[in-house]
Amino acid sequence: MSNEEKLDQAIQVGLGRALGGTDFPSLGRRYEGKVRDNYTTADGRRYIVVTDRISAFDHVLGTIPFKGQVLNRLAAWWFEQTRSIADNHLLSVPDPNVLECVECEPLLVEMVVRAYITGSTGTSAWTHYQKGARVFAGHPLPEGLRKNQRLAAPILTPATKAPIGEHDVTMSREEILAQGKVTAEEFDTAAAMAMRLFEAGAKLAAARGLILADTKYEMGKTKDGRIVLIDEIHTPDSSRFWMADTYEERFARGEDPAPFDKDFVRHYYTGLGYNYDGPPPPLPDDVRAGAAKRYISAYERITGETFVPDTDEPIARIRKNLGL
């Protein structure tokens, strides 16, 4: 059996064993995000269980087999690669779907960095530009830009942190500070970290034949007051990756770049005519399987490592690995 056949077989198993959610009361106080289930312990640690849920358009769309394992391992890989650039919260990886981290108080702002003008949702930079806006998050944009065009330099477009089911709102630095949820010092420290991380991520992606078009970072504050990177970094969920070798040709023809991330799922929904409002249609198994392959391909392309999925039933495996 070839490696591709083995992967196809594993994905078929994974379709019925996707990790949709967890409930481990003995692990600590639970908080559920769009994709991650977080547990805070009494001694100042946080366990992040990366589920197989997929979120887009500010909705949870369903599950993708092994997506959580891919994101978890990829985030851990990037945390180690960038530790000299920005400190982060990672302590260990006790399970394929779990990170053990230092507990932090999240800053109430997402640091979004964009090197290209793109997107299709109502909150995207391209949608605003298309409607005539020439200032985005405080950044003036020149006339004559085309969709998916590279910007003169990467820009920081911070956004508020919205609850599940609500939209994040892009704002300028001044607008964020006016809300009073972060101080100028906190914002500027996090912003500088984000720009350094993006530069490093784009450089490594380019060496792998990829374009890091945009990404988001979340920062938190430790008990001793340090601001560190939390949540995830440069995964296919938090970042928009494109294939570099066909970008120029496709851009010249007015086509979208070849996606290397969850744009595969986004394109499925836009093809259905879904307008991002109301409950999304269910994800069929062939799209789930196709997305799984793309997530795994992203991991292997970025890290240079072969991804071997763990097909054990995830809840029982996590209980065993964490001693629950």
N, C-alpha and C positions, 0 to 999 in steps of 0.2 A: 504494500500500500504506500503510495507517495505521501509526502508531507501535506500536500494540498488536500488529498483525500482524507487524511487523518484529521485535518482541520475542519473540513466539511462535516465529518462524522461528529467531531466534538461540538460543533455549532448546533447540529441537530439535537444533541443531548442538552446543550445549553439553552435551547429555546424553551424547554420545559422546566429548567432549573434556574431561570433568571432571578436575581436577587431584587425583588421589588421593594422591600423594606425590612426593618428589624425592630425588635422590642426586647431589649436586654435590661430589665430593671436593676439587676445587681451590678451592672457596669457603671451606673452613675445617672446623673440627671440628664434627660434626653431632650435634644432639640433637633427637629427635622427640617433640613433645607430642601432645595429643589432636587438635589441628587444625593446629598450626603446626610447620613444620620449621625449626629454628634452626641457624645456622652461625656459629661464632665464629672471627674472623680473628686472625692473630698480632699485628696492630697495634691491638687493643682495640676492634674494631667487632663488631656482630652483625647478620647478615642474617636477617630473619624472613620465611620464605615461608609465606604464608597459603594453605593448600590448600582444596579444596572438601569436605573431610571434615566430616561433621556428628557431633557428640558429644552424647549425652544419656543419662541414667540411668547415667553412668559407663561407657558403651560407645560406640565408634565405630560408627555405624549405616549409613554409606555415604557417598555424595557428592551434593551439590546443585550444579547448573550455576551458575557465576559467583558462588557464595557467597564464595569466597576474595577475588575482586575487590571485592565489596560490603564485606566486613569490613575489608579493607585500606584502601580509600578512606575508609570511614566512620571507622575508627580514626584515620587521618591527619587527617581533618577535625576530629574532637574533640580530638586532641592540640593542634592549632593554636588551637582555640577556648578551650581551658582552660589554655594555657601560663602565663598570668598568675596563675592560681589555684594550680597545682602544676606544678613542673618535670617534664619527661618525657624519654624517651630518644631521641626521633625525630631523625634527621639528614636523611633524604631518602626519596623514593618512586621508586626507579629502574625499577619495573615495576608493572603493575596488581596483581600478587599479592605484591609484595615491599616491605618496609620496611628501610631501612638505619638502624641505631641504634647508640647508645653501648652497649658491653658493660657489663652490671651483674651483680652477684651477687644473685640473687633472695632476698627475705626469705621464710622458710619459713612463711608465713601468708597466706591470702587475706582481704582486707578486704571482707566482705559487708555491704551496707547495705540494710535493708528498711523500706519505708514502709507496707506492707500485710502482713497475715497471709494467706499463700496457699501453694500448692504441692501436689504430689501424690505425691512420692517419699518414701521412708522417712526422708530427712534433712530434709524441709521443716519449716518452722515450724508450718504448719497440721496436719500429721500428728502432730507432738508434742503440740500443743494438743488435738487431737481425742482423743488417748489419755489426756488428763487432766493433762499437764504444764502448770504455770503459771509456770515459769521457763524461759527459753530463752536460752542463751549468757549467763547472768547477769542477764538482764532479767526482772523480774516482769511478768506479763501479767494483765490484769483478767479476771474472769469475764464470760461472756456474749458473747464475741467470735464473729462469724460468719466463715465462709470469705470471703476477698477483702476484708475490712473494713480500712479505713484505721486505722493506729495513731495514737495521740495525737501521736507524734513519731517520726521515723525512728530506728531502732536499729541499732547495729553488732553483727553476729554473726559474728565471725571464724571461719575454718576452717583446718584443717591442709591442707597441700598433699599430695594423694595421688598415687601413681604411676598410670599408665594401667591401667584395669581395676579399681582399688580406689576405695573411697568416701572423699570428703573428710569430715572429722569436725568438726562445729560445736562450739566451745568458748567459754568465757568468757575474758576477758582474763587472769584469774588462772590458769586452766588452761593457757592458751597459754604464759604466762611460766614456769610450773612445768616445762614441757618443756625449757626452757633453749635453745631454738633461736633466739629473738630476745630482745633486751634490752628493758627497760621503756621506755627512751628511743626505741629503734627502733619499738617497737609504738605508742607514743603519737604519735610524729611521723607514722607511716603512717596511724593512725586519724584524726588531725585532717585530714590531706590527703583521706582518703576522704570524710569528712563534708562538707568544702567542695566537693569534686567532685560529690557527690550533690546538694547544694543547687543548684549551677549546672546540672547535667543535668536535674533535675526542672523547674526554671524554664524552660529552653529547650524541653523536651518539652511542657510545658503550653502554651507559645505556639504549638506545632505541633498542638495538639489531641490530645496523647498524655499518658498517665500513665506515669511511670517508677516501677514498683511496687517493684522491687529490682534490685540489680546487684552485681557483684563487681569489685574492683580488685586488681591485683598491683603490688607495689612492689619496687624493687631498690636496691642501694647501688652508687654509682659508685666508681672507684678512689680518688677524693679524699674519699670518705666521705659524700657527699650521698645522701639518700634521694629517689628520683624514681619517677614512675609509669612502668610498663613494660607490655609485652604488648599490651593493647587497652583501649578505654574506650567504654562506652555503645553497644556494638554489639548486634545481635539475639542474639548468642551469649552475651554476658556479662550481658545485662540482660533484664528482663521488662517489655515495653511493652504497654500496653492502650490501646484507643480510649477517649478521654475522654467523647465525646458520648453514648455508650450505657451508660456504667458504672453510673450511679445506677439506671437503669431495670432493668438486668440484675441488679444486686445486690439490688434490692427483690424480684425474682422468684426469687431464690436461684440464679441462673444465673452461670456463669463469665463474666468480662469478655471482650469480643471481643479475641482475641490479635493482637499485632503483632510476633511474634517466632517463635522455633522451637517455641513451644507448638503450632503447627500440626502439626509432626511428632510431638511428644509425644502429642497427642490421637489421631493415627492409631494409635499403638502402644497407648495405653490402650483404644482402641476394639476392638483385637484381643484384649484381655485379657492383654497382656504384663505380667508382674509384676516386671519390671526385673532378674530374675535369669537367668543363662545367656545364650547368644548370642541377639541379637535377630533377628526375621525380616527378610528383605531388604526394602529400600525399592523399591516399584514406581515406574516412570517417571512415572506421572501424579502421584504424591505428590512426587517429586523436582521435577517441573516446577512444581507448585503452590507448593512451598516456595521455589523460585527467584523466582517472581513476588512472594512476600511479602517476601523479603529485599530485592529491588530496590525494592519499594514503600516499605519502611522507610527505605532510603537516601534516596529522593527526598523522602519526607515530612519527614525530619529535617533534611536539608541544604538543601532547596529547589532542588536541582540535578537535572537529568535524567541518569539513569545510562545510559551507552552501553557495553555490554559489548564486550570485546575477544574475538573468536571465533577468533583465531589459536591454533594448537596451542601449549599453554602451556609445555611443557618447552623447545621450540626457541626460543620468544620470550624466555623468561627467560635462557637461555644467551646470546642475542644482546644483550639489554639490559644484562646484567651482565658482558659480555665474557669469557664462560667458554669 
